[in-house]
Amino acid sequence: MRQNLNQAVVAITGAGSGIGEALALALAKQGCHLSLSDRDADRLLSVERACQACNPKVRVLATTVDVSDNNAVAAWADATAAYFPEVNVVINNAGVSLSASVESMAQADFEWLMNINFWGVVYGTTAFLPLLKRAKWGHIVNVSSLFGLISMPNQSAYNAAKFAVRGFSESLALELKSSQSSVSLTCVHPGGVKTNIVNDGRFFDQVGNDDSVDVQKQRFNSELAKTTAEDAAKEIIRAIRRNQSRLLVGRDAKIIDVIQRLLPSGYKHLVLKLMP
C-alpha cells in the first residue's frame, strides 16, 4: 500500500538541522503541512521560513520543544492537533551523540543522552499515537541507528538508546499489526549521515582511542558520513509511502546489517581490528 503524502500533516522532531531539516524541506515541496519542533529556536525559525518559501501553500507550525520533557512533547502534540484538522505522520528524529568509555562517562551525561535519544522517541510516539489513530491513516517513523544493529566501544550510551528505540519500535509495530490498526511504523537505521550530531556531541575519555576531539570530528565528517541528509530524507519518505517496516540508510548500514547477521558474535573481532 502506498500512502499519498500530498496534503498530509507531518510532525517532525529535531527539525532545525540535519535529517529533520531535509525531511521538512522535502515534504514541504511535496505539499505536506508541517508541525516542526526543535530545541534551537533560531535554527527552527530558519527552517520554517525555508519551508514556506519553497511552497507558500503549505501550513507550518514551528514549536520550540525539548523532547526529553514529556510535558513539553505532550503540549506540542496538543498544539498540533489544535492547529491541523488531523495528523498523519510523526517522525521522531531528534538525537545527540556521546563518545566516552563506560568508566569515564558521568551518569548525568548518560541520562542526558537517554532522555533525548530514547525517551524523546517514546514521548513523541505516545503523544501522537492517539492523533494518528483518529486520522484516515497514520504512520510513525522512529530513527534508531546503525548502532542499533551493532555495538561499538565508547558508544555504550548511544548503543543503549538506539537498541532501545529498535526494541520499542518493533514491539509497537507488532501491536499495531495485531490490532489491525490504521497506523503503521518504520524503524530507521541510518549509517553515517552528514549532519552536526557529532560536531555538537559530547566527548570524554575513550578506550583505545587517543585522537583529539577535532580529529574524531574530522574523521566522521570526511570518512564516515557518506550519506547526505537529503538522500536520507528521500529514503525515509519513500519508506513512509510504502509502509516499509524497517529501513537501512546508506551503504554502510546495509553492509553492517549483513555482517551482523552472518557474524552475530564474531563481528566484535572485526570492530576491534578496525579501531583507530
N, C-alpha and C positions, 0 to 999 in steps of 0.2 A: 504494500500500500504506500502510495506516495502522497505526502501532505502538500497542500497548496499554501505556501507561505505568504502570498500576496494578501495584504490587509491583516495578517496575523499580528498578535500582540506578543512581543518577546521581552522578557525581563533578563537582564544580564548583570552579574556582579563582576567587580574588577574591570569595569568598562572604560576606565580612564587611560589605559595603555595596553600594549601587548595584544594578546589574542582577543581580549574583551573589546578593545578599541576596533580591531579589524573586523570582528563579528558585527559590531554596531554599524559600522560604515557599509559593510556588505549587505546586511539585512535592510538597512535604510534604502539602498539602491534598488532592492527587490520589492520595495513597497511595504515593508513591515513597520508597524508602530512600535515604539521602544520605551521601556522603563529601564533607565540606566542607573547603576549605583557604583560608587567608588568612595574610598575614604579620603582621596585627594580632590578637594573641591575645584581647584584650578584646572587640573587635568580633565576632570569630568565636564566642566563648562566648555572646554575646548572641543571635546568630542561631541557634546550636544550641538554646538554650533556647526561643526563639520557635517553632522548627520542632516541637519536641517538645510544646510547649504547644498548638499548633494541631492536632496529630494525634499523640496518645500511642502510636499503633500503629506508627509508622514508627521504624526504627532510624537513628540519626545518629552518624556518626564524624566528629569535628572534629579537624583536624591543622593546627598552625601550620607553614606552608610558604612559603619564598621561591622563587617559580617561576623565578628567574634561576639557581638552583642545581640543576643536573641531578641530582646525587646525592640531594638532598632530595626532588625530584619523584619520582624512582625509588623512594625509600624509602616515600613516601606511597602510590604505586601498589601496592607490595608489601603495605603495611598494609591497604589497601582490599581487596585480593584475599584476605588472611587473615581479614578481618572479615566479608565477604559471600560467599555461595556463587558469585555471578557478578557481573560489572559490565556494564551495558548502554550507558551513555552517559557520555562525558566532555565537559564544557563548559569550554573554555579561554577564560576571560573576563577574567582579571586584566590590568590595564593602568594606565599612568601617562601623564602629559602633560608636554610640554616646549615652551615657546614661546621661540624665540630665532632670530636670524639665523644663517646658516652661519658668518659671520665672528666672531660673538660667542660662539658655542657651544663650550664646552670638550669635548675628546674624552671625558673621563670622564663627562660628562653624556649625551653621545650614546650611549656604551656602556651606561650605566645604563638608558636607555630601551629600547635594542635588546635588552638582556638580558632585560628583563621582557616587553615587548610582542611581540617576535618569538621569541626563543629560549625564552621561557616557553611559548609555543604549541607549538613544536617538541618541547620536552621532555615536555609533557603528552600530546601526541599519540603520540609514540613509546613512552612508558612505558605508556600504557593500551591501545594498539592490540592487543598480544597478548592482553590480558584480554578485550577486546571480541570478538576472533575466537573465543575459547573459549566465549562466551555463545551463547544461542539466537539472539540478534540484537544488533547493536551500532550505535552512532551517535556520530559526532564532531561537535561544534559548535565552530568556531573563529571568534572575534569579531575581525573586521577593523574597518572604519570607513567612513564617508562619505569620509574622507581616504585610503581605499584605492581610491577611484574617481577622485578629482581631487587635484591638488597645490595647496597654499596657501603663500604667503610666511610665513616664520618658523615653519614646521611641517615642515622638512626631515627631522628625525629621526622625527617621528611618521608623516609620509608614507612614509618609507623602511620603517619597521616594518610599517605596515598594508598597503602594497603587497606587501611580502614575505609577509605572512600570506596574502593573497589568492593569490599565485602558488603558494606551498607547498600551500595547501589545494586549489586547483583541480587541481594536478598529482596529488596524492594521491587525490582523488576519481576521476580518470580511471583510476588504477592499481586502485582498489577495484572499479570497474565492469568493467574489463578482465579482472580475475581472478575475476569473479562472486562477490565476497566478500559475506558476510552483514553486513558493516559498511558503512554509508553516511555521508555527510558533508554538513554545512551550513556554508557560509561566510556570516557575518552582517555586514552593513554598516549599523550604526546611524548616524543623523544626530545631532542634538543631543538628548541624554537627560539628564534631571535627576538627576545623580549628583555626587559630590565629586571627580571626576577632575581638573577644572580648579582647584577650590579647593585641592586637595592638590598641584597641579603645580608645576613649576619655571619661573621667568620670568627672562629675561635681555634684553639689548638687542635691539631688533627694528627691521627696516627698514620705514619708512612708518607706524609706529605709536608715538606718543609718550604714549599713555594710561598711567596708573599701573596697577600690578598690580590694585589694588582695583577700578578702573573696568573693566578687562578681565574680571575675575571676575564683576562685577555684570552686564555685558553678556551674558556667556554664560548666567548663571542666569536673567536676566529676558527676554532677547530670542532667544537661540539654542537654548536647551534646551527645546524644545516638547513632547517626548515624556516621559512618566513612566517610571520604571524598571519599574513594574508592567505598563504596556502593552507595553513592550519584551519583558518576560519572557513575556507571553501570546503574542506573535507568535513568539518563539523556540520555545516549547513546541509551538505549532501546526505550525511547520516541522519539528520532530522527528517529530511524529505523521505528517506527510505525506511524510517523506523528501525534503523540499524541498532542493535543492542550493544555492540562493542566496536570501538574504533581505535585503531593504531595509527598514529600520525607520525609520518616520517619514516624513511628507510631504516634508520637506526632502531626505532621501536619495533618494526617488523622483524628485523634480524634478531634482536634480543629476545623477542617472543618465541621465535623458533628455537634459539639456543636454550632458553629456559625449559621449553617442552622436551627437548632432547636430553638435556642435562639438568634435571631439576635440582640436584645437589652439586653436580660437578661444575656448574657454571662458576661457582665461587673460586675455583682454581684459576679460571681464565681472568676473573676480575683482579685477583692478586697479581697476576703476571702483567696486566695492563696498567697497574697503578704507576703514577709518575715517580 
